[in-house]
Amino acid sequence: MEKKRSSKRSYGKRRKTWTEKCKDYIRQFIAFMFSNIGIIGLVIGYTIAGSFMFMAIEQNENNSNVEEVERARNTTVAKLWEATCCTLNVFSEESWRNAVHVELSAFQKVVINAVQNYGYEGEDFIGNRWSFSGAFLYSLSVITTIGYGNVAPRTEWGKLATILYAIAGMPLFLLYLSNIGDLLAKSFKWTYAKCFLCRGCARRRRHEQQNIDEVREGEESDSDDEDPQTVTVPITLCLAIMVGYVYGGAILFSRWESWDLLDGSYFCFISLSTIGFGDIVPRDHKITSIQGVGLNFIFCSMYLMLGMALIAMCFNLMQEEVVHKFRTCGDVLRRIARCRR
């Protein structure tokens, strides 16, 4: 009898088809990708993919422009040497000046054309601007809307790819800021409530929360009082976190890039606020790995990703604190009005 029942149950359960299993796996994969860990991996993976895409599109064009300027410079030097030592048998200052003026004017036109049309900045070696680290920082500056402007696509395909890349990347990064900022806010509130909030402050906040609950509904909720998520973080502490993060980044960048502390603070603030003037940016000439990857570019990218999430966390906590203060003031005014009646 038991065998018959088990056989009936096994026959009663319908096995999923291969298509249904694929759909379930796809749903689980999408749910994971839009979780907190998945969002971080998705943003980093999207930025890495953009790095390789822009390298493939823009690197050859940039290398050809650098080679053209380098050839023009070498040709100009050779002609100046020839005019100085070989062409003019009898030295004549006027004829030498005229020959030098012609050659330098031609070289000047080449450099001006490279600067205006290709964004040439005087680099002496190939592959610097659109290396992996430089393309990674460019991709991140696109989706974060910082847009330094020191590196920009010069080809038609590069401009079109930037438009399409930003259309998909900006909403993705906003989703990253929303999710990670909310996660950091909850984690910081728990840490603040458990580790940094003194007993007297906790008792005072619970008493304020009980008064608010009594005015609103006349009920006491001890479970809510014990929840760390009901604690609000002071605005001064949030401001101290943001200032400390900017100051810490300023110290590191000032040492790596030989900036003073003011320039480092200016760069960190302009970057984290997404203003992105681009007048001060890190250069790929300090710290490189064996394969030529600029570690300062990678560090700058990670600093921006974490810093913008941290600022989103601080804004979230400050908003909760302001709302809490307004509610407290409103409840106090209501109690005063009821007492007068």
C-alpha positions, -999 to +999 in steps of 0.1 A: +000+000+000+028+024+009+045+017-024+013+024-043+008+056-024+044+067-031+040+058-067+008+078-070+024+108-054+054+106-077+031+103-107+010+132-093+039+156-094+045+169-128+082+172-138+092+206-151+102+208-187+136+221-198+121+254-208+105+259-174+138+251-157+156+276-178+129+302-169+134+295-132+172+298-135+168+331-154+144+345-127+168+334-099+198+350-118+179+383-124+169+383-087+205+378-076+218+404-100+195+430-086+204+422-050+230+443-032+259+420-040+247+416-076+243+453-081+279+459-071+292+432-094+269+445-122+283+480-119+319+468-118+313+444-147+296+470-167+325+494-162+350+468-171+331+459-203+330+496-212+367+499-206+375+472-232+349+487-256+364+522-255+399+508-257+390+489-288+374+519-304+396+548-294+431+534-287+442+530-323+430+565-332+448+580-302+480+561-310+480+572-346+477+609-335+505+605-310+527+589-337+519+617-361+530+644-336+561+624-328+570+620-365+565+657-370+587+665-340+615+642-352+613+656-387+615+692-374+645+684-353+663+668-382+656+697-405+667+722-380+700+703-375+704+701-413+698+738-417+723+746-389+752+723-398+749+714-435+727+735-457+741+769-448+778+768-456+783+804-446+765+812-414+739+839-418+717+847-389+689+861-410+687+831-433+690+807-404+662+824-386+640+822-417+646+785-421+640+778-384+608+799-385+594+779-414+601+746-398+588+756-364+556+771-379+549+739-397+554+719-365+532+743-346+504+738-370+506+700-365+505+703-327+476+728-327+456+706-350+463+676-328+452+695-297+421+710-311+408+680-331+422+650-312+427+663-276+464+658-276+480+668-243+517+663-250+520+626-241+552+611-253+543+575-254+515+554-269+486+538-251+486+561-220+453+578-223+432+548-234+449+522-214+427+498-194+429+520-162+423+552-182+394+537-200+380+523-167+381+558-151+365+573-182+337+546-182+330+553-145+330+591-151+304+586-178+279+566-157+284+587-126+278+619-146+311+634-133+325+639-168+360+653-162+364+661-199+401+656-200+395+623-219+368+623-246+360+601-276+373+615-309+359+590-333+323+588-345+319+553-332+333+563-298+308+592-295+279+569-304+291+542-280+293+568-252+257+579-257+244+543-257+267+534-228+255+563-207+218+556-214+221+522-199+248+530-173+233+560-155+201+543-143+222+513-133+245+535-112+215+553-096+201+519-086+235+511-071+235+543-051+200+537-039+205+501-028+240+504-014+233+537+003+202+522+020+223+492+031+251+513+045+225+535+063+209+505+080+243+491+089+255+524+103+223+529+123+227+495+139+263+502+147+255+536+161+227+523+182+247+493+196+282+507+200+282+545+201+248+555+216+251+559+253+224+546+276+212+581+286+208+591+250+191+558+242+167+563+271+159+599+261+152+589+225+130+560+236+111+584+259+106+608+229+094+580+207+069+569+234+056+604+236+052+606+199+034+573+198+011+584+226+001+616+208-005+598+175-023+567+185-022+565+223-003+532+221+031+521+234+053+500+212+082+486+232+093+465+202+098+495+181+118+513+208+142+484+209+147+483+171+180+500+162+165+511+129+142+536+148+173+555+160+183+586+141+219+596+135+229+633+143+235+655+113+269+666+127+281+630+127+270+626+090+289+658+081+319+646+100+319+613+080+318+632+047+345+657+057+367+629+070+363+609+038+372+639+016+402+647+039+415+612+038+412+610+000+429+644-002+459+631+018+463+601-004+460+619-037+483+647-026+510+622-020+505+602-051+501+631-075+524+656-058+495+680-051+491+702-021+464+694+004+440+721-009+442+707-045+436+672-032+406+683-012+393+703-041+396+673-065+378+649-040+350+674-034+345+682-071+345+645-080+322+633-052+297+661-058+297+651-096+307+686-106+338+673-124+355+704-138+384+683-150+410+710-143+427+687-118+428+649-126+451+621-117+478+612-142+489+578-153+526+583-145+531+575-109+523+539-099+519+512-126+519+475-125+540+452-147+514+454-175+511+492-173+479+494-155+477+527-136+469+518-100+461+554-091+433+553-118+419+521-103+421+535-068+405+567-079+376+547-094+371+527-063+373+558-042+346+574-062+323+543-061+326+539-024+325+577-017+293+583-037+276+554-019+288+568+014+274+603+006+241+587-004+241+570+030+248+603+048+221+621+029+196+593+038+205+595+075+204+633+075+169+632+058+157+609+085+171+631+112+154+662+097+121+644+094+123+632+130+130+667+143+101+682+124+078+654+136+089+660+172+083+697+169+049+691+154+039+667+181+050+691+208+030+719+193-001+696+191+003+687+228+006+723+237-025+731+217-045+703+234-034+714+268-046+749+262-080+736+251 
